[in-house]
Amino acid sequence: MNPESRTGAQRSLQVTLLASVFVIAACGLVYELAAGALASYLLGDSILQFSTVIGCYLFAMGVGSWLSRFFERQLPAHFLRIELLVALAGGCLPALLFLTNAYVPGAFRLVLYLLVALVGVLVGLEIPLVMRILRREVALKELVSQVLTFDYLGALAVSVAFPLLLVPQLGLIRTGLFFGLLNAAVAVWALWVFRHELRRHSAHALACALTVLVLGAGFAAADQISALAEDKFYHEPIVLSATSPYQRIVVTHGRTGYKLFLNGNLQFAERDEYRYHEALVHPAMAAFGAPRRVAVLGGGDGMAVREILKYPSVESVTLVELDPHMSTLFAQDAAMVRLNAGALRSPKVQVVNTDAFQWLQDGLAANDTFDVIVVDFPDPTNFSIGKLYTQSFYALLAQRLSASGYAVVQTTSPLVARQSYWTVVQTIEAAGLRTTPYHANVPSFGEWGYVIASHRPWRRPSALPAGLRFLDLPTLDGLLQFPADTARVDAPVNRLSNQVLVQSYETEWGRVAP
């Protein structure tokens, strides 16, 4: 080979190896993000889960980098084998975790950290081996800068694409398998480029083919894998499911009707949701008298809006729902529209898909206030939701509430999570609002709590809308009474800086976890 041809071949090898570094970095970060996302979906407390997963992963990468020193000969062969192992372990990680959670839930944490550690060790081996292979062609100074540049670029690309494109379009299982196939593609490329250095070329070729076959079959059957795992987990057939940048949305249908789950947590059951939503909406709406402007924060299923529209005085309802997947599903799907009586299709309703915290802030300058504000967020299972239960949030809420208006906040069970419930009450009062705590029995949830917040004392309504299935005035009087085992206890204020509510909620509900 003449010098020019040899130089061209070296440059080609260098470029393709650096491109493989980009792919390796992207794949490694995807596996890490997938593990963290699944842990936060299924275990709650996203900060804790992501912190521990990332810490375990980085430590394992360090172990892998240290182990690379023991690979001295046949570096291309070792690199190829490691790529195939990463492809299988990382690519199948989301599917294996979903199946573990469904069939062996007690082993989920163990399997999670074993897989994270395994993938971390293998990814930690990859880059040192690539650098040692490249070192035969590139000076050390250029080598380090080039490898790190492509490594960081791969990480950047995936960190942006994972929440905005990959998970919403492919879902977690397909995303893992897709990047497993990319790792396998790097192995196939190494099989071709280093074909003259590999001693057992046919065996390596067979391993590549089998890996691609397994990952490809998994990618094609991802929907069946999801159904297999989720049908077992939810115990009823899944009729609708979607993964948005914010949450996993699942709707099941069984003999008792439809149920909505967000990140595995029940949000409503058709058989008794009327109890929850009548208790949530009417004590505040009826007490105001003839509310005209109403806002609903959360509640993208439209059930609270359905109850609000029973008041003829209502002129406008602003629904602030972070996740457009939720509001679109419950505005378009025929079965969901039947459940909320077409509430989200009403000309009186405006849907705003944005963060409620930001929406409250944005309306301050325009002095945009409401007669009634219904706050129907999921429970504070993590810090991103917990911020919506803080003093800072309720202070903003107070400024968007008219002088004679009422806000109502769904909380948690004052029986199961007594400290958490009264923490919400204490936090609302710390924001300068008066509170009227009450509770209702919703069989799917048990004893459930609510808090009315206002600038003036709440007054008992003289009438309720006709046709309610659960709530009447004598029943409402009973909801205001707290037995000894749910009575008020001393509780701290939940602030953005401490988020004590998330911690107490996790502790109290953890005691009753199956």
MOWOSUL-V611049 format. One record per residue. N is the residue number from 1. RES is the residue in one letter. PHI is phi in whole degrees, 0 to 359 (999 if undefined). PSI is psi in radians with two decimals (NA if undefined). OMEGA is omega as a letter, one per 30 degrees, with the letter a starting at -180 (* if undefined). Layout:
n	res	phi	psi	omega
N	RES	PHI	PSI	OMEGA
N	RES	PHI	PSI	OMEGA
//
This chain:
n	res	phi	psi	omega
1	M	999	2.28	a
2	N	287	2.81	a
3	P	303	-0.70	a
4	E	295	-0.74	l
5	S	295	-0.70	l
6	R	296	-0.73	l
7	T	297	-0.71	l
8	G	297	-0.71	l
9	A	294	-0.68	l
10	Q	296	-0.75	l
11	R	295	-0.70	l
12	S	298	-0.77	l
13	L	297	-0.74	a
14	Q	298	-0.79	a
15	V	297	-0.79	a
16	T	291	-0.61	l
17	L	294	-0.71	l
18	L	293	-0.63	l
19	A	297	-0.65	l
20	S	293	-0.57	l
21	V	298	-0.74	l
22	F	302	-0.82	a
23	V	294	-0.75	a
24	I	300	-0.79	l
25	A	296	-0.73	l
26	A	297	-0.81	a
27	C	297	-0.79	a
28	G	300	-0.72	a
29	L	290	-0.64	l
30	V	300	-0.77	a
31	Y	296	-0.68	l
32	E	295	-0.80	l
33	L	294	-0.68	l
34	A	297	-0.75	l
35	A	297	-0.76	l
36	G	295	-0.73	l
37	A	296	-0.78	l
38	L	295	-0.72	l
39	A	298	-0.72	a
40	S	288	-0.61	l
41	Y	299	-0.82	a
42	L	264	-0.40	a
43	L	249	-0.21	a
44	G	77	-3.08	l
45	D	49	1.28	a
46	S	301	-0.63	a
47	I	295	-0.79	l
48	L	298	-0.80	a
49	Q	294	-0.82	l
50	F	295	-0.67	a
51	S	297	-0.82	a
52	T	289	-0.67	l
53	V	295	-0.80	a
54	I	296	-0.74	l
55	G	298	-0.78	l
56	C	297	-0.73	a
57	Y	295	-0.80	a
58	L	294	-0.68	l
59	F	298	-0.75	l
60	A	295	-0.64	l
61	M	298	-0.69	l
62	G	297	-0.70	l
63	V	297	-0.76	l
64	G	298	-0.73	l
65	S	298	-0.69	l
66	W	293	-0.67	a
67	L	292	-0.41	a
68	S	298	-0.37	a
69	R	296	-0.39	a
70	F	272	-0.05	l
71	F	264	1.87	a
72	E	248	-0.68	a
73	R	244	2.86	l
74	Q	52	0.84	a
75	L	300	-0.74	l
76	P	301	-0.67	l
77	A	293	-0.74	l
78	H	297	-0.74	l
79	F	299	-0.78	a
80	L	299	-0.81	a
81	R	297	-0.72	a
82	I	295	-0.69	l
83	E	301	-0.73	l
84	L	294	-0.69	l
85	L	293	-0.73	l
86	V	297	-0.74	a
87	A	302	-0.77	a
88	L	286	-0.87	a
89	A	292	-0.83	a
90	G	287	-0.75	a
91	G	297	-0.65	a
92	C	271	-0.08	a
93	L	305	-0.91	a
94	P	299	-0.75	a
95	A	297	-0.75	l
96	L	296	-0.67	l
97	L	290	-0.70	l
98	F	299	-0.79	a
99	L	292	-0.66	l
100	T	297	-0.78	a
101	N	298	-0.58	a
102	A	281	-0.70	a
103	Y	254	-0.51	l
104	V	225	1.14	a
105	P	301	-0.53	a
106	G	293	-0.34	a
107	A	261	0.10	a
108	F	300	-0.86	a
109	R	299	-0.75	a
110	L	299	-0.84	a
111	V	295	-0.70	l
112	L	305	-0.94	a
113	Y	285	-0.49	l
114	L	294	-0.78	l
115	L	293	-0.74	l
116	V	299	-0.76	l
117	A	295	-0.75	l
118	L	298	-0.86	a
119	V	296	-0.69	l
120	G	298	-0.77	l
121	V	298	-0.79	a
122	L	294	-0.74	l
123	V	294	-0.63	l
124	G	296	-0.44	l
125	L	281	-0.50	a
126	E	298	-1.01	a
127	I	298	-0.79	l
128	P	302	-0.67	l
129	L	292	-0.72	l
130	V	299	-0.75	a
131	M	296	-0.67	a
132	R	289	-0.56	l
133	I	290	-0.75	l
134	L	294	-0.51	a
135	R	299	-0.37	l
136	R	290	-0.33	a
137	E	242	-0.34	a
138	V	233	2.49	l
139	A	295	2.59	a
140	L	302	-0.73	a
141	K	300	-0.83	l
142	E	289	-0.62	a
143	L	302	-0.91	a
144	V	298	-0.82	a
145	S	295	-0.72	a
146	Q	292	-0.79	a
147	V	297	-0.80	a
148	L	294	-0.65	l
149	T	300	-0.87	a
150	F	291	-0.56	l
151	D	297	-0.82	a
152	Y	290	-0.61	l
153	L	295	-0.72	l
154	G	298	-0.73	l
155	A	295	-0.72	l
156	L	297	-0.81	a
157	A	301	-0.76	a
158	V	286	-0.65	a
159	S	299	-0.52	l
160	V	277	-0.75	a
161	A	286	-0.53	a
162	F	302	-0.95	a
163	P	280	-0.49	a
164	L	269	-0.47	a
165	L	232	-0.92	a
166	L	293	-0.97	a
167	V	294	-0.79	l
168	P	297	-0.61	a
169	Q	270	-0.67	a
170	L	255	-0.47	a
171	G	83	2.87	a
172	L	293	-0.72	a
173	I	294	-0.86	l
174	R	293	-0.61	l
175	T	299	-0.82	l
176	G	300	-0.81	a
177	L	292	-0.63	l
178	F	298	-0.79	a
179	F	285	-0.43	l
180	G	298	-0.71	l
181	L	295	-0.60	l
182	L	295	-0.73	l
183	N	299	-0.72	l
184	A	296	-0.61	l
185	A	296	-0.66	l
186	V	298	-0.69	l
187	A	295	-0.73	l
188	V	296	-0.70	l
189	W	299	-0.77	l
190	A	296	-0.62	l
191	L	300	-0.68	a
192	W	282	-0.83	a
193	V	295	-0.69	a
194	F	255	0.46	a
195	R	301	-0.49	a
196	H	278	-0.24	a
197	E	260	-0.26	a
198	L	277	2.18	a
199	R	285	-0.63	a
200	R	242	1.17	a
201	H	299	-0.75	a
202	S	294	-0.66	l
203	A	294	-0.72	l
204	H	295	-0.67	l
205	A	296	-0.73	l
206	L	296	-0.72	l
207	A	297	-0.73	l
208	C	298	-0.79	a
209	A	297	-0.77	a
210	L	294	-0.69	l
211	T	296	-0.81	l
212	V	298	-0.69	a
213	L	297	-0.80	a
214	V	296	-0.83	a
215	L	293	-0.69	l
216	G	295	-0.73	l
217	A	296	-0.71	l
218	G	297	-0.73	l
219	F	298	-0.75	a
220	A	293	-0.56	a
221	A	259	0.32	a
222	A	301	-0.68	a
223	D	296	-0.69	l
224	Q	292	-0.64	l
225	I	295	-0.77	l
226	S	299	-0.78	a
227	A	296	-0.72	l
228	L	300	-0.74	a
229	A	285	-0.80	a
230	E	283	-0.60	l
231	D	299	-0.67	l
232	K	292	-0.73	a
233	F	292	-0.74	a
234	Y	270	-0.20	l
235	H	68	0.04	l
236	E	219	2.71	a
237	P	300	2.39	l
238	I	272	2.22	a
239	V	254	-0.43	l
240	L	216	2.42	l
241	S	208	2.56	l
242	A	202	2.58	l
243	T	245	2.01	l
244	S	258	3.03	l
245	P	298	-0.23	a
246	Y	252	-0.47	a
247	Q	190	2.93	l
248	R	261	2.10	a
249	I	255	2.16	l
250	V	226	2.29	l
251	V	242	2.20	l
252	T	249	2.86	l
253	H	219	2.11	l
254	G	228	-2.82	a
255	R	292	-0.35	l
256	T	263	0.11	l
257	G	107	-2.80	a
258	Y	275	2.60	l
259	K	225	2.46	l
260	L	251	2.29	l
261	F	237	2.35	l
262	L	244	2.10	a
263	N	52	0.66	l
264	G	84	-0.07	a
265	N	259	2.25	a
266	L	296	2.28	l
267	Q	253	-0.64	l
268	F	200	2.72	l
269	A	236	2.32	a
270	E	304	-0.62	a
271	R	293	-0.43	a
272	D	222	0.23	a
273	E	297	-0.45	l
274	Y	299	-0.58	l
275	R	296	-0.82	a
276	Y	299	-0.87	a
277	H	283	-0.57	l
278	E	295	-0.74	l
279	A	293	-0.57	a
280	L	290	-0.79	a
281	V	268	-0.85	a
282	H	286	-0.59	l
283	P	301	-0.59	l
284	A	277	-0.80	a
285	M	297	-0.83	a
286	A	292	-0.57	l
287	A	293	-0.58	l
288	F	293	-0.62	l
289	G	109	-1.37	a
290	A	225	1.24	a
291	P	293	2.46	l
292	R	253	-0.79	a
293	R	247	2.15	a
294	V	230	2.49	l
295	A	238	2.52	l
296	V	237	2.11	l
297	L	257	2.11	a
298	G	82	-2.71	l
299	G	64	0.68	a
300	G	294	-0.18	l
301	D	284	-0.20	l
302	G	81	0.03	a
303	M	291	-0.75	l
304	A	296	-0.69	l
305	V	298	-0.67	l
306	R	304	-0.78	a
307	E	290	-0.65	a
308	I	297	-0.65	a
309	L	288	-0.03	l
310	K	283	-0.11	l
311	Y	259	1.98	a
312	P	300	-0.44	a
313	S	290	-0.32	a
314	V	292	2.18	l
315	E	260	-0.58	a
316	S	210	2.52	l
317	V	232	2.13	l
318	T	258	1.99	l
319	L	261	2.02	a
320	V	257	1.80	a
321	E	235	2.11	a
322	L	299	-0.74	a
323	D	263	1.92	l
324	P	297	-0.42	l
325	H	300	-0.68	a
326	M	293	-0.96	a
327	S	295	-0.60	l
328	T	292	-0.77	l
329	L	302	-0.81	a
330	F	275	-0.02	l
331	A	258	-0.31	a
332	Q	242	-0.65	a
333	D	290	2.29	a
334	A	300	-0.76	a
335	A	293	-0.70	l
336	M	289	-0.63	l
337	V	297	-0.65	l
338	R	297	-0.69	a
339	L	295	-0.71	a
340	N	263	0.26	l
341	A	57	0.57	l
342	G	68	0.42	a
343	A	301	-0.69	a
344	L	284	-0.10	l
345	R	264	-0.06	a
346	S	294	2.43	l
347	P	295	-0.27	l
348	K	281	-0.24	a
349	V	259	2.25	l
350	Q	245	2.17	l
351	V	262	2.21	l
352	V	241	2.00	a
353	N	267	1.63	l
354	T	201	3.03	l
355	D	286	2.27	a
356	A	297	-0.63	l
357	F	300	-0.84	a
358	Q	293	-0.65	a
359	W	296	-0.72	l
360	L	298	-0.74	l
361	Q	295	-0.74	a
362	D	296	-0.50	a
363	G	275	-0.12	a
364	L	295	-0.73	a
365	A	298	-0.60	a
366	A	273	0.01	a
367	N	53	0.76	a
368	D	274	1.87	a
369	T	243	2.87	a
370	F	228	2.65	l
371	D	286	-0.69	l
372	V	222	2.37	l
373	I	236	2.11	l
374	V	258	2.10	a
375	V	253	1.88	a
376	D	234	1.07	a
377	F	274	2.78	l
378	P	299	2.86	l
379	D	297	2.70	a
380	P	284	1.21	a
381	T	278	-0.23	l
382	N	210	3.01	a
383	F	289	-0.47	l
384	S	291	-0.56	l
385	I	275	-0.61	a
386	G	302	-0.48	l
387	K	296	-0.39	a
388	L	276	0.07	l
389	Y	239	0.35	a
390	T	263	2.89	l
391	Q	300	-0.68	l
392	S	300	-0.74	l
393	F	295	-0.80	a
394	Y	291	-0.48	l
395	A	294	-0.69	l
396	L	293	-0.71	l
397	L	301	-0.74	a
398	A	300	-0.62	a
399	Q	284	-0.37	l
400	R	266	0.01	a
401	L	261	2.29	l
402	S	297	2.84	a
403	A	302	-0.57	a
404	S	254	0.19	a
405	G	276	2.96	l
406	Y	232	2.45	l
407	A	247	2.61	l
408	V	228	2.36	a
409	V	240	2.15	l
410	Q	286	2.40	a
411	T	243	-1.98	l
412	T	213	-2.95	a
413	S	281	2.12	l
414	P	287	-0.16	l
415	L	269	-0.88	a
416	V	282	-0.72	a
417	A	237	1.09	a
418	R	300	-0.81	l
419	Q	298	-0.74	a
420	S	296	-0.75	a
421	Y	300	-0.87	a
422	W	286	-0.33	l
423	T	296	-0.73	l
424	V	297	-0.78	l
425	V	300	-0.83	a
426	Q	298	-0.65	a
427	T	292	-0.70	l
428	I	296	-0.73	l
429	E	295	-0.62	l
430	A	294	-0.37	l
431	A	275	0.04	l
432	G	94	0.24	a
433	L	254	2.61	l
434	R	281	2.65	a
435	T	233	2.58	l
436	T	229	1.69	a
437	P	283	2.55	l
438	Y	204	3.02	a
439	H	209	2.79	l
440	A	216	2.69	l
441	N	268	2.08	l
442	V	240	1.86	a
443	P	311	-0.67	a
444	S	293	-0.43	a
445	F	248	-0.40	a
446	G	93	-2.66	l
447	E	286	2.13	a
448	W	237	2.53	a
449	G	251	2.66	l
450	Y	218	2.80	l
451	V	220	2.20	l
452	I	270	2.32	l
453	A	238	2.43	a
454	S	199	2.88	l
455	H	278	-0.39	a
456	R	238	2.87	l
457	P	297	2.48	l
458	W	290	2.47	l
459	R	239	2.43	a
460	R	298	2.25	l
461	P	291	2.69	l
462	S	270	-0.24	a
463	A	203	2.75	l
464	L	236	2.76	l
465	P	302	2.60	l
466	A	288	2.67	l
467	G	87	0.13	l
468	L	289	2.51	a
469	R	270	-0.39	a
470	F	239	-0.87	a
471	L	270	2.26	l
472	D	222	3.08	a
473	L	295	-0.77	l
474	P	299	-0.68	l
475	T	296	-0.74	l
476	L	302	-0.69	l
477	D	300	-0.68	l
478	G	291	-0.52	a
479	L	294	-0.38	a
480	L	278	-0.17	a
481	Q	266	2.31	l
482	F	247	2.04	l
483	P	297	3.01	a
484	A	300	-0.61	a
485	D	280	-0.06	l
486	T	236	0.08	a
487	A	296	2.84	a
488	R	299	2.43	l
489	V	234	2.81	l
490	D	298	2.36	a
491	A	213	2.59	l
492	P	279	2.96	l
493	V	273	2.31	l
494	N	274	1.99	a
495	R	246	2.77	l
496	L	302	-0.55	a
497	S	281	-0.29	a
498	N	235	-0.57	l
499	Q	51	0.84	a
500	V	295	-0.43	a
501	L	296	-0.74	a
502	V	299	-0.70	a
503	Q	291	-0.77	l
504	S	291	-0.65	l
505	Y	299	-0.81	a
506	E	299	-0.74	a
507	T	294	-0.84	a
508	E	290	-0.76	l
509	W	286	-0.45	l
510	G	297	-0.45	l
511	R	291	-0.42	a
512	V	251	0.13	l
513	A	295	2.48	a
514	P	292	NA	*
//
